[in-house]
Amino acid sequence: MNRYNAFAKVNIFLKITGKRGDYHTITSRFMRVNTLYDTLWFEKKEAGDFEIKGDFNCQTKDNTLYKAYAGLLKATRSEKLLHWMQTHSICVEKRIPSFAGLGGGSSDAATFLHMCNNQLELNLNVEQLAEIGISVGADVPFFIYGYESANVTGIGEIVEKFDEQPLTFEISTPQIQISTPAVYNYYRKHLYAPISAQEAVRLEKTSSLDLLMAMSPKELNNLYPAALGCYDELSEKKGWFFSGSGSSFFRLKEHTNG
Protein backbone atom coordinates (compact mmCIF):
# COMPACT_ATOMS: atom_id res chain seq x y z
CA MET A 1 0.00 0.00 0.00
CA ASN A 2 1.16 3.54 -0.74
CA ARG A 3 2.47 5.61 2.16
CA TYR A 4 1.54 9.27 2.65
CA ASN A 5 3.33 11.90 4.72
CA ALA A 6 1.32 14.18 7.02
CA PHE A 7 3.47 17.25 7.67
CA ALA A 8 3.62 19.40 10.81
CA LYS A 9 3.09 23.18 10.81
CA VAL A 10 4.18 26.16 12.85
CA ASN A 11 2.35 29.43 13.38
CA ILE A 12 4.60 32.32 12.37
CA PHE A 13 2.06 34.64 13.97
CA LEU A 14 -1.27 33.98 15.67
CA LYS A 15 -3.45 36.92 16.62
CA ILE A 16 -7.00 37.03 17.96
CA THR A 17 -9.34 39.23 15.89
CA GLY A 18 -12.60 38.76 17.82
CA LYS A 19 -15.21 36.24 18.93
CA ARG A 20 -17.79 34.16 17.09
CA GLY A 21 -20.06 32.57 19.64
CA ASP A 22 -17.92 30.25 21.76
CA TYR A 23 -15.02 30.49 19.32
CA HIS A 24 -12.26 33.03 18.86
CA THR A 25 -11.62 34.32 15.36
CA ILE A 26 -7.98 34.51 14.37
CA THR A 27 -5.52 35.62 11.77
CA SER A 28 -2.47 33.41 11.53
CA ARG A 29 0.35 32.50 9.18
CA PHE A 30 0.71 28.73 8.97
CA MET A 31 3.90 27.34 7.47
CA ARG A 32 4.46 23.69 6.72
CA VAL A 33 7.44 21.97 8.36
CA ASN A 34 8.85 19.72 5.65
CA THR A 35 11.29 17.96 7.99
CA LEU A 36 8.70 16.68 10.49
CA TYR A 37 5.85 14.39 9.50
CA ASP A 38 3.74 11.37 10.40
CA THR A 39 3.40 8.58 7.83
CA LEU A 40 0.03 6.98 7.05
CA TRP A 41 -0.98 3.90 5.05
CA PHE A 42 -3.82 1.40 4.78
CA GLU A 43 -3.38 -2.23 5.78
CA LYS A 44 -5.76 -5.11 5.04
CA LYS A 45 -7.43 -6.74 8.04
CA GLU A 46 -10.20 -9.13 8.96
CA ALA A 47 -13.59 -7.47 8.54
CA GLY A 48 -14.60 -5.49 11.61
CA ASP A 49 -14.93 -2.04 13.11
CA PHE A 50 -12.91 1.06 12.21
CA GLU A 51 -9.35 0.45 13.45
CA ILE A 52 -6.35 2.74 13.93
CA LYS A 53 -2.90 1.23 14.39
CA GLY A 54 -0.44 3.64 15.94
CA ASP A 55 0.90 5.20 19.11
CA PHE A 56 -2.14 7.13 20.35
CA ASN A 57 -3.23 7.78 23.93
CA CYS A 58 -6.92 8.43 23.27
CA GLN A 59 -10.00 6.34 22.55
CA THR A 60 -10.62 5.60 18.86
CA LYS A 61 -13.78 7.72 18.74
CA ASP A 62 -11.88 10.71 20.15
CA ASN A 63 -9.15 10.45 17.51
CA THR A 64 -9.17 12.99 14.67
CA LEU A 65 -8.83 10.11 12.18
CA TYR A 66 -12.10 8.59 13.34
CA LYS A 67 -13.76 12.02 13.30
CA ALA A 68 -12.52 12.52 9.73
CA TYR A 69 -13.91 9.13 8.75
CA ALA A 70 -17.27 9.88 10.37
CA GLY A 71 -17.44 13.28 8.64
CA LEU A 72 -16.51 11.80 5.26
CA LEU A 73 -19.07 9.01 5.60
CA LYS A 74 -21.78 11.49 6.56
CA ALA A 75 -20.95 13.73 3.58
CA THR A 76 -20.70 10.98 0.97
CA ARG A 77 -22.83 8.09 2.30
CA SER A 78 -20.34 5.95 0.41
CA GLU A 79 -20.77 2.17 0.65
CA LYS A 80 -17.26 1.81 -0.80
CA LEU A 81 -15.86 3.88 2.09
CA LEU A 82 -17.81 1.88 4.67
CA HIS A 83 -16.60 -1.43 3.22
CA TRP A 84 -13.01 -0.20 2.81
CA MET A 85 -12.67 0.84 6.45
CA GLN A 86 -14.29 -2.42 7.60
CA THR A 87 -11.60 -4.38 5.74
CA HIS A 88 -8.59 -2.05 6.20
CA SER A 89 -6.85 -0.47 9.19
CA ILE A 90 -5.45 3.05 8.99
CA CYS A 91 -1.84 2.81 10.18
CA VAL A 92 0.13 5.78 11.49
CA GLU A 93 3.82 6.09 12.26
CA LYS A 94 3.78 9.03 14.68
CA ARG A 95 6.67 11.49 14.74
CA ILE A 96 4.83 14.76 15.41
CA PRO A 97 4.34 15.20 19.18
CA SER A 98 0.72 15.42 20.35
CA PHE A 99 -0.76 18.45 22.17
CA ALA A 100 2.24 20.46 20.96
CA GLY A 101 0.90 23.18 18.65
CA LEU A 102 2.28 21.47 15.54
CA GLY A 103 -1.03 20.28 14.08
CA GLY A 104 -0.19 16.57 14.04
CA GLY A 105 -3.73 15.30 14.59
CA SER A 106 -5.15 17.77 12.09
CA SER A 107 -2.54 16.86 9.48
CA ASP A 108 -3.26 13.16 9.98
CA ALA A 109 -6.99 13.81 9.49
CA ALA A 110 -6.43 15.86 6.33
CA THR A 111 -4.09 13.22 4.88
CA PHE A 112 -6.61 10.48 5.67
CA LEU A 113 -9.35 12.41 3.84
CA HIS A 114 -7.12 12.76 0.77
CA MET A 115 -6.17 9.05 0.94
CA CYS A 116 -9.80 7.94 1.01
CA ASN A 117 -10.79 10.39 -1.72
CA ASN A 118 -8.02 9.12 -4.01
CA GLN A 119 -8.18 5.43 -3.19
CA LEU A 120 -11.96 5.16 -3.44
CA GLU A 121 -12.43 7.73 -6.24
CA LEU A 122 -14.95 9.73 -4.21
CA ASN A 123 -14.37 12.70 -6.56
CA LEU A 124 -14.52 15.38 -3.88
CA ASN A 125 -12.68 18.64 -4.62
CA VAL A 126 -10.44 20.38 -2.09
CA GLU A 127 -13.18 22.81 -1.06
CA GLN A 128 -15.51 19.91 -0.22
CA LEU A 129 -12.75 18.13 1.68
CA ALA A 130 -11.94 21.33 3.59
CA GLU A 131 -15.61 21.70 4.54
CA ILE A 132 -15.53 18.22 6.04
CA GLY A 133 -12.18 19.03 7.64
CA ILE A 134 -13.38 22.11 9.55
CA SER A 135 -15.93 19.89 11.35
CA VAL A 136 -12.98 17.77 12.56
CA GLY A 137 -10.69 20.58 13.71
CA ALA A 138 -9.82 24.22 13.05
CA ASP A 139 -6.38 23.44 11.56
CA VAL A 140 -7.54 20.69 9.18
CA PRO A 141 -8.43 22.92 6.18
CA PHE A 142 -4.86 24.29 6.00
CA PHE A 143 -3.53 20.76 5.60
CA ILE A 144 -6.26 19.85 3.10
CA TYR A 145 -5.11 22.63 0.75
CA GLY A 146 -1.49 21.51 0.97
CA TYR A 147 0.07 24.98 0.82
CA GLU A 148 3.62 25.55 2.04
CA SER A 149 2.52 28.85 3.57
CA ALA A 150 -0.92 30.41 4.03
CA ASN A 151 -2.84 33.05 5.91
CA VAL A 152 -5.57 31.35 7.93
CA THR A 153 -8.50 33.41 9.21
CA GLY A 154 -12.01 33.09 10.64
CA ILE A 155 -12.03 30.04 12.91
CA GLY A 156 -9.62 28.28 10.54
CA GLU A 157 -11.95 27.78 7.59
CA ILE A 158 -10.51 30.56 5.38
CA VAL A 159 -7.13 29.52 3.93
CA GLU A 160 -5.34 31.80 1.48
CA LYS A 161 -2.04 30.80 -0.06
CA PHE A 162 0.89 33.12 0.76
CA ASP A 163 3.67 33.13 -1.83
CA GLU A 164 7.07 33.01 -0.17
CA GLN A 165 10.15 30.86 0.08
CA PRO A 166 9.70 28.02 2.60
CA LEU A 167 11.84 28.31 5.72
CA THR A 168 13.64 25.52 7.57
CA PHE A 169 12.96 25.25 11.28
CA GLU A 170 14.44 23.66 14.35
CA ILE A 171 11.67 22.41 16.67
CA SER A 172 11.84 21.94 20.44
CA THR A 173 8.90 20.40 22.31
CA PRO A 174 8.90 20.28 26.14
CA GLN A 175 7.25 17.26 27.73
CA ILE A 176 4.11 19.24 28.53
CA GLN A 177 0.75 18.32 27.03
CA ILE A 178 -1.14 21.57 26.55
CA SER A 179 -4.90 21.85 26.21
CA THR A 180 -5.81 24.34 23.48
CA PRO A 181 -9.25 25.06 25.00
CA ALA A 182 -7.62 25.79 28.39
CA VAL A 183 -5.20 28.28 26.81
CA TYR A 184 -7.98 30.03 24.88
CA ASN A 185 -10.12 30.21 28.04
CA TYR A 186 -7.22 31.78 29.96
CA TYR A 187 -6.70 34.27 27.14
CA ARG A 188 -10.40 35.20 27.09
CA LYS A 189 -10.55 35.66 30.88
CA HIS A 190 -7.28 37.48 31.47
CA LEU A 191 -5.71 38.83 28.28
CA TYR A 192 -8.45 39.40 25.71
CA ALA A 193 -7.37 42.23 23.40
CA PRO A 194 -8.22 41.58 19.73
CA ILE A 195 -6.06 43.33 17.14
CA SER A 196 -7.39 45.89 14.68
CA ALA A 197 -8.30 45.07 11.09
CA GLN A 198 -5.44 47.29 9.93
CA GLU A 199 -2.87 45.39 12.02
CA ALA A 200 -4.27 42.09 10.73
CA VAL A 201 -3.81 43.22 7.12
CA ARG A 202 -0.25 44.37 7.84
CA LEU A 203 0.70 41.00 9.27
CA GLU A 204 -1.00 39.09 6.46
CA LYS A 205 0.99 41.04 3.84
CA THR A 206 4.42 40.68 5.51
CA SER A 207 6.74 37.77 4.76
CA SER A 208 7.36 35.22 7.48
CA LEU A 209 11.09 35.91 7.51
CA ASP A 210 10.52 39.67 7.98
CA LEU A 211 8.05 39.03 10.80
CA LEU A 212 10.44 36.70 12.63
CA MET A 213 13.26 39.23 12.28
CA ALA A 214 11.20 42.24 13.40
CA MET A 215 8.91 41.02 16.18
CA SER A 216 9.32 39.23 19.50
CA PRO A 217 7.74 35.83 20.23
CA LYS A 218 5.09 37.38 22.49
CA GLU A 219 4.28 40.08 19.92
CA LEU A 220 3.71 37.41 17.27
CA ASN A 221 1.55 35.01 19.26
CA ASN A 222 -1.33 36.11 21.51
CA LEU A 223 -1.53 32.62 22.99
CA TYR A 224 2.08 32.52 24.20
CA PRO A 225 1.46 34.70 27.31
CA ALA A 226 -1.79 32.79 27.89
CA ALA A 227 0.00 29.43 27.79
CA LEU A 228 2.68 30.73 30.21
CA GLY A 229 -0.06 31.93 32.57
CA CYS A 230 -2.00 28.70 32.26
CA TYR A 231 0.91 26.27 32.74
CA ASP A 232 3.43 26.97 35.51
CA GLU A 233 5.72 24.24 34.19
CA LEU A 234 6.07 26.03 30.83
CA SER A 235 9.07 28.36 30.66
CA GLU A 236 10.14 30.95 28.13
CA LYS A 237 12.86 29.77 25.76
CA LYS A 238 15.11 32.64 24.77
CA GLY A 239 15.54 33.09 21.03
CA TRP A 240 12.68 30.72 20.19
CA PHE A 241 9.16 31.40 18.91
CA PHE A 242 6.00 29.67 20.12
CA SER A 243 3.70 27.67 17.83
CA GLY A 244 -0.08 27.79 18.23
CA SER A 245 -1.17 27.20 21.80
CA GLY A 246 2.04 25.24 22.41
CA SER A 247 3.96 23.59 23.83
CA SER A 248 6.39 23.58 20.88
CA PHE A 249 9.00 26.23 20.20
CA PHE A 250 10.69 26.86 16.87
CA ARG A 251 13.50 28.94 15.39
CA LEU A 252 15.06 29.36 11.96
CA LYS A 253 17.61 26.64 11.31
CA GLU A 254 19.71 28.96 9.14
CA HIS A 255 20.27 31.16 12.20
CA THR A 256 21.52 28.48 14.57
CA ASN A 257 25.07 27.30 15.11
CA GLY A 258 24.84 23.89 13.53
C-alpha positions in Angstrom: 0.0 0.0 0.0 1.2 3.5 -0.7 2.5 5.6 2.2 1.5 9.3 2.7 3.3 11.9 4.7 1.3 14.2 7.0 3.5 17.2 7.7 3.6 19.4 10.8 3.1 23.2 10.8 4.2 26.2 12.8 2.3 29.4 13.4 4.6 32.3 12.4 2.1 34.6 14.0 -1.3 34.0 15.7 -3.4 36.9 16.6 -7.0 37.0 18.0 -9.3 39.2 15.9 -12.6 38.8 17.8 -15.2 36.2 18.9 -17.8 34.2 17.1 -20.1 32.6 19.6 -17.9 30.3 21.8 -15.0 30.5 19.3 -12.3 33.0 18.9 -11.6 34.3 15.4 -8.0 34.5 14.4 -5.5 35.6 11.8 -2.5 33.4 11.5 0.4 32.5 9.2 0.7 28.7 9.0 3.9 27.3 7.5 4.5 23.7 6.7 7.4 22.0 8.4 8.8 19.7 5.7 11.3 18.0 8.0 8.7 16.7 10.5 5.8 14.4 9.5 3.7 11.4 10.4 3.4 8.6 7.8 0.0 7.0 7.1 -1.0 3.9 5.0 -3.8 1.4 4.8 -3.4 -2.2 5.8 -5.8 -5.1 5.0 -7.4 -6.7 8.0 -10.2 -9.1 9.0 -13.6 -7.5 8.5 -14.6 -5.5 11.6 -14.9 -2.0 13.1 -12.9 1.1 12.2 -9.4 0.5 13.4 -6.4 2.7 13.9 -2.9 1.2 14.4 -0.4 3.6 15.9 0.9 5.2 19.1 -2.1 7.1 20.3 -3.2 7.8 23.9 -6.9 8.4 23.3 -10.0 6.3 22.5 -10.6 5.6 18.9 -13.8 7.7 18.7 -11.9 10.7 20.2 -9.1 10.4 17.5 -9.2 13.0 14.7 -8.8 10.1 12.2 -12.1 8.6 13.3 -13.8 12.0 13.3 -12.5 12.5 9.7 -13.9 9.1 8.7 -17.3 9.9 10.4 -17.4 13.3 8.6 -16.5 11.8 5.3 -19.1 9.0 5.6 -21.8 11.5 6.6 -21.0 13.7 3.6 -20.7 11.0 1.0 -22.8 8.1 2.3 -20.3 6.0 0.4 -20.8 2.2 0.7 -17.3 1.8 -0.8 -15.9 3.9 2.1 -17.8 1.9 4.7 -16.6 -1.4 3.2 -13.0 -0.2 2.8 -12.7 0.8 6.5 -14.3 -2.4 7.6 -11.6 -4.4 5.7 -8.6 -2.1 6.2 -6.9 -0.5 9.2 -5.4 3.1 9.0 -1.8 2.8 10.2 0.1 5.8 11.5 3.8 6.1 12.3 3.8 9.0 14.7 6.7 11.5 14.7 4.8 14.8 15.4 4.3 15.2 19.2 0.7 15.4 20.3 -0.8 18.4 22.2 2.2 20.5 21.0 0.9 23.2 18.7 2.3 21.5 15.5 -1.0 20.3 14.1 -0.2 16.6 14.0 -3.7 15.3 14.6 -5.2 17.8 12.1 -2.5 16.9 9.5 -3.3 13.2 10.0 -7.0 13.8 9.5 -6.4 15.9 6.3 -4.1 13.2 4.9 -6.6 10.5 5.7 -9.4 12.4 3.8 -7.1 12.8 0.8 -6.2 9.1 0.9 -9.8 7.9 1.0 -10.8 10.4 -1.7 -8.0 9.1 -4.0 -8.2 5.4 -3.2 -12.0 5.2 -3.4 -12.4 7.7 -6.2 -15.0 9.7 -4.2 -14.4 12.7 -6.6 -14.5 15.4 -3.9 -12.7 18.6 -4.6 -10.4 20.4 -2.1 -13.2 22.8 -1.1 -15.5 19.9 -0.2 -12.7 18.1 1.7 -11.9 21.3 3.6 -15.6 21.7 4.5 -15.5 18.2 6.0 -12.2 19.0 7.6 -13.4 22.1 9.5 -15.9 19.9 11.3 -13.0 17.8 12.6 -10.7 20.6 13.7 -9.8 24.2 13.0 -6.4 23.4 11.6 -7.5 20.7 9.2 -8.4 22.9 6.2 -4.9 24.3 6.0 -3.5 20.8 5.6 -6.3 19.9 3.1 -5.1 22.6 0.7 -1.5 21.5 1.0 0.1 25.0 0.8 3.6 25.5 2.0 2.5 28.9 3.6 -0.9 30.4 4.0 -2.8 33.1 5.9 -5.6 31.3 7.9 -8.5 33.4 9.2 -12.0 33.1 10.6 -12.0 30.0 12.9 -9.6 28.3 10.5 -11.9 27.8 7.6 -10.5 30.6 5.4 -7.1 29.5 3.9 -5.3 31.8 1.5 -2.0 30.8 -0.1 0.9 33.1 0.8 3.7 33.1 -1.8 7.1 33.0 -0.2 10.1 30.9 0.1 9.7 28.0 2.6 11.8 28.3 5.7 13.6 25.5 7.6 13.0 25.2 11.3 14.4 23.7 14.3 11.7 22.4 16.7 11.8 21.9 20.4 8.9 20.4 22.3 8.9 20.3 26.1 7.3 17.3 27.7 4.1 19.2 28.5 0.7 18.3 27.0 -1.1 21.6 26.5 -4.9 21.9 26.2 -5.8 24.3 23.5 -9.3 25.1 25.0 -7.6 25.8 28.4 -5.2 28.3 26.8 -8.0 30.0 24.9 -10.1 30.2 28.0 -7.2 31.8 30.0 -6.7 34.3 27.1 -10.4 35.2 27.1 -10.5 35.7 30.9 -7.3 37.5 31.5 -5.7 38.8 28.3 -8.5 39.4 25.7 -7.4 42.2 23.4 -8.2 41.6 19.7 -6.1 43.3 17.1 -7.4 45.9 14.7 -8.3 45.1 11.1 -5.4 47.3 9.9 -2.9 45.4 12.0 -4.3 42.1 10.7 -3.8 43.2 7.1 -0.2 44.4 7.8 0.7 41.0 9.3 -1.0 39.1 6.5 1.0 41.0 3.8 4.4 40.7 5.5 6.7 37.8 4.8 7.4 35.2 7.5 11.1 35.9 7.5 10.5 39.7 8.0 8.0 39.0 10.8 10.4 36.7 12.6 13.3 39.2 12.3 11.2 42.2 13.4 8.9 41.0 16.2 9.3 39.2 19.5 7.7 35.8 20.2 5.1 37.4 22.5 4.3 40.1 19.9 3.7 37.4 17.3 1.6 35.0 19.3 -1.3 36.1 21.5 -1.5 32.6 23.0 2.1 32.5 24.2 1.5 34.7 27.3 -1.8 32.8 27.9 0.0 29.4 27.8 2.7 30.7 30.2 -0.1 31.9 32.6 -2.0 28.7 32.3 0.9 26.3 32.7 3.4 27.0 35.5 5.7 24.2 34.2 6.1 26.0 30.8 9.1 28.4 30.7 10.1 31.0 28.1 12.9 29.8 25.8 15.1 32.6 24.8 15.5 33.1 21.0 12.7 30.7 20.2 9.2 31.4 18.9 6.0 29.7 20.1 3.7 27.7 17.8 -0.1 27.8 18.2 -1.2 27.2 21.8 2.0 25.2 22.4 4.0 23.6 23.8 6.4 23.6 20.9 9.0 26.2 20.2 10.7 26.9 16.9 13.5 28.9 15.4 15.1 29.4 12.0 17.6 26.6 11.3 19.7 29.0 9.1 20.3 31.2 12.2 21.5 28.5 14.6 25.1 27.3 15.1 24.8 23.9 13.5 
